[in-house]
């Protein structure tokens, strides 16, 4: 459950010294239309304002790394306001309110699915935000599909990013990346929180990657039962592997113009999605030649040696983390033995694997790490 | 603003007599994963439960037609529970909580964009729910597109439903329906609240309609400014007309396999979207031959006579309402003269217009009316 907890915590960007708060707060880019709060300033502080005139106490879960969030203070007009005690990491953060002991979302902010519920979201403008900005470039589409899933007895939802030009080039076929969300998230995460489509649109416009399709579906197939929020304990990969490999891939290959050989199919995932990626690809190297684990484990020399065909078939073993995850000693997948991801990446490279290791500066177990990881990963794919 | 207000109110299904509440409550189908509340019973009562141990008062906006919602009562364990004083109309309802004077969403329910914010939603199972149920039939896709909009200086979002088979029949071209949401809603409404895609999938599977494309975009282009929630006062159709006619239609015709003559293009909308449909089609009969106003005004004989080309060019003038809207005297578009929609529909039919008038039984200014209206409207389209 280490990963699940890490997902809920924001970390502090700066060292411990006090700094004056600059009063240039602006509404967060993720606010609901017309909403003035929450706000962020140029230093990365967040300020919250909630109207609840009869409330006894109002708190925001977002604060300095696990140290209890931000307590709001009541003003004469019945509003509650508070500012984080320091700057937050750049990028996206989940949060929620506690109002008189109850958990609610901030009515000013948009909602994003994380920790098995729709949470409020806030965006701390990042220095490198340009790579996922909405720009005047050709845009791909995101198709919502409902694919038949006999193993789960329903039609399941997935999102399929098709790159700009897909509609025009009626005979061109494309490689496919299967891209998974983390624990408590769902198939909306990579588009809504991750801006995967905009990252691809911008990369493609700049000639930075080969155009390819991205497929995103729900990976907690085995996990959600009414009344029991999912966990990683006793994780069984089979139900999701069946959905992905036996049901989704054939549907995508039948309904989209894909290249269907393993050298044109990749799988990657963040956090729990990386854990799933490692498990599924290990027994399906005839289907996936490119693999990415984003804050979701590593490949040790042992992994490589005991996985038949790994050295021959895997064209890329990409592993990434946020720098704060490494600082914090988060090493390896949940439940697995602790190991040094950087040393692992070097060891398998030495052994002949095309191993790429990326560390996102000054970010933790959050979406800014994964946005940057996708930007690094995409250009390395399907280069045979 | 009459329409905006009507959007927020639920109405009572039954007459005034008291009935025993049947204790067969089940979680609403629109709850967040694993959430037990809100619940609905077989009679259409809704029951809410909120955890907020230190709160002073908790209320739900949903209740009997404008009579103040439902007040929850506190139990010893810190939870607040309450049941509506009577059955609610079948179908979808927006609602929110008031906790100690603040407006919040129900953490148990999914959110839907209405009244210029993301609101909680609840579904009262309808007798005719089968026509928008997720079934084991071929499913169309919903594409999220970002189309260039020079007039608004950005890339704008739209959703495009493509029918089952669209991917397979690479030479088939399809008619297109442009379908608009109501005041305070956005381009997500017809899919999320309306199930437009499932209605089409089911109709097509049963041979009940010709397959066609549906395009849904944001229609409050002129209306939303930070700090000032939109209204219908001083409504100017030009900004949205420019986006729809000059920017979106050319993009759709360039990126999807459409039939581009007016006899293969329709426009319809609900509430404010019907108002927009009437204004835009009136000056663009060279582009749209099929028109639908769903709880969004009527075509009077006067309208027909003073619109050049109406009688020759319009192949269908479809008007619908929920029965409770007619009972309540809601007649004609906001700001317009009151007129009897049924008499108007009969008068223009007499004058030679293919006029179809539909009334949804026992529903008001809510999505069940519009789901049923789409089901009635679709089979009448593109029948030349």
Boltz contact constraints between the chains, C-beta under 6 A:
constraints:
  - contact:
      token1: [A, 32]
      token2: [B, 117]
      max_distance: 6.0
  - contact:
      token1: [A, 33]
      token2: [B, 224]
      max_distance: 6.0
  - contact:
      token1: [A, 34]
      token2: [B, 226]
      max_distance: 6.0
  - contact:
      token1: [A, 34]
      token2: [B, 227]
      max_distance: 6.0
  - contact:
      token1: [A, 34]
      token2: [B, 229]
      max_distance: 6.0
  - contact:
      token1: [A, 51]
      token2: [B, 102]
      max_distance: 6.0
  - contact:
      token1: [A, 52]
      token2: [B, 100]
      max_distance: 6.0
  - contact:
      token1: [A, 52]
      token2: [B, 101]
      max_distance: 6.0
  - contact:
      token1: [A, 52]
      token2: [B, 102]
      max_distance: 6.0
  - contact:
      token1: [A, 53]
      token2: [B, 101]
      max_distance: 6.0
  - contact:
      token1: [A, 54]
      token2: [B, 56]
      max_distance: 6.0
  - contact:
      token1: [A, 54]
      token2: [B, 100]
      max_distance: 6.0
  - contact:
      token1: [A, 54]
      token2: [B, 101]
      max_distance: 6.0
  - contact:
      token1: [A, 55]
      token2: [B, 100]
      max_distance: 6.0
  - contact:
      token1: [A, 56]
      token2: [B, 54]
      max_distance: 6.0
  - contact:
      token1: [A, 99]
      token2: [B, 99]
      max_distance: 6.0
  - contact:
      token1: [A, 100]
      token2: [B, 52]
      max_distance: 6.0
  - contact:
      token1: [A, 100]
      token2: [B, 54]
      max_distance: 6.0
  - contact:
      token1: [A, 100]
      token2: [B, 55]
      max_distance: 6.0
  - contact:
      token1: [A, 101]
      token2: [B, 52]
      max_distance: 6.0
  - contact:
      token1: [A, 101]
      token2: [B, 53]
      max_distance: 6.0
  - contact:
      token1: [A, 101]
      token2: [B, 54]
      max_distance: 6.0
  - contact:
      token1: [A, 102]
      token2: [B, 51]
      max_distance: 6.0
  - contact:
      token1: [A, 102]
      token2: [B, 52]
      max_distance: 6.0
  - contact:
      token1: [A, 103]
      token2: [B, 107]
      max_distance: 6.0
  - contact:
      token1: [A, 104]
      token2: [B, 104]
      max_distance: 6.0
  - contact:
      token1: [A, 105]
      token2: [B, 105]
      max_distance: 6.0
  - contact:
      token1: [A, 107]
      token2: [B, 103]
      max_distance: 6.0
  - contact:
      token1: [A, 111]
      token2: [B, 111]
      max_distance: 6.0
  - contact:
      token1: [A, 117]
      token2: [B, 32]
      max_distance: 6.0
  - contact:
      token1: [A, 134]
      token2: [B, 155]
      max_distance: 6.0
  - contact:
      token1: [A, 139]
      token2: [B, 146]
      max_distance: 6.0
  - contact:
      token1: [A, 141]
      token2: [B, 143]
      max_distance: 6.0
  - contact:
      token1: [A, 141]
      token2: [B, 145]
      max_distance: 6.0
  - contact:
      token1: [A, 142]
      token2: [B, 144]
      max_distance: 6.0
  - contact:
      token1: [A, 143]
      token2: [B, 141]
      max_distance: 6.0
  - contact:
      token1: [A, 143]
      token2: [B, 143]
      max_distance: 6.0
  - contact:
      token1: [A, 144]
      token2: [B, 142]
      max_distance: 6.0
  - contact:
      token1: [A, 145]
      token2: [B, 141]
      max_distance: 6.0
  - contact:
      token1: [A, 146]
      token2: [B, 139]
      max_distance: 6.0
  - contact:
      token1: [A, 155]
      token2: [B, 134]
      max_distance: 6.0
  - contact:
      token1: [A, 167]
      token2: [B, 255]
      max_distance: 6.0
  - contact:
      token1: [A, 224]
      token2: [B, 33]
      max_distance: 6.0
  - contact:
      token1: [A, 226]
      token2: [B, 34]
      max_distance: 6.0
  - contact:
      token1: [A, 227]
      token2: [B, 34]
      max_distance: 6.0
  - contact:
      token1: [A, 229]
      token2: [B, 34]
      max_distance: 6.0
  - contact:
      token1: [A, 255]
      token2: [B, 167]
      max_distance: 6.0
